[in-house]
Amino acid sequence: MHHHGYLWIGPKTRFDQEALRRPPHPEPPPAGSRPELIQRYREVAAEFPASDLPPLETAYWLVKPRSLVRGTWQDPRAGAAWLSDRLAEYTPRFASPAQRDARHLTRLVTSTAERLAAGSDVSLGFYLERPSYLSLALVMCDPSHQSRELPCPLQG
């Protein structure tokens, strides 16, 4: 088991494009469906895995381009340290003063280390000035785990 780190920063209006953040339905529309429904399914099926936008479900980062992986760690503390470094880097730009509080940030990092050690994903988001948005994610990747069919981005 290991965790991959992902970071996305961009305009809040782009982040709000939820249609590009949803994976396509596992079943394509049935034969005889309206042409616009079939076309939209094809667009989503092509765009979702190629888009750098954070997926609505954290685990789906694993189907995104390999180039989006910012780091890979087997030790949960190392993944949490990466998150801590990113928080330190972006904290001055946080729109909310409460989110800049050092105790709050320390609790986030501690909680992240615990959740990663338990085999969970971690996804955090912060509003920045201008209105921008920062998304940070650490995604568990265990190719031998039966419940997760998503491929490891570093294999294949």
Summary of the structure (lengths in Angstrom):
residues: 156
radius of gyration: 17.2
end to end distance: 16.9
largest distance: 57.2
contacts: 430
relative contact order: 0.24
helix: 46%
strand: 20%
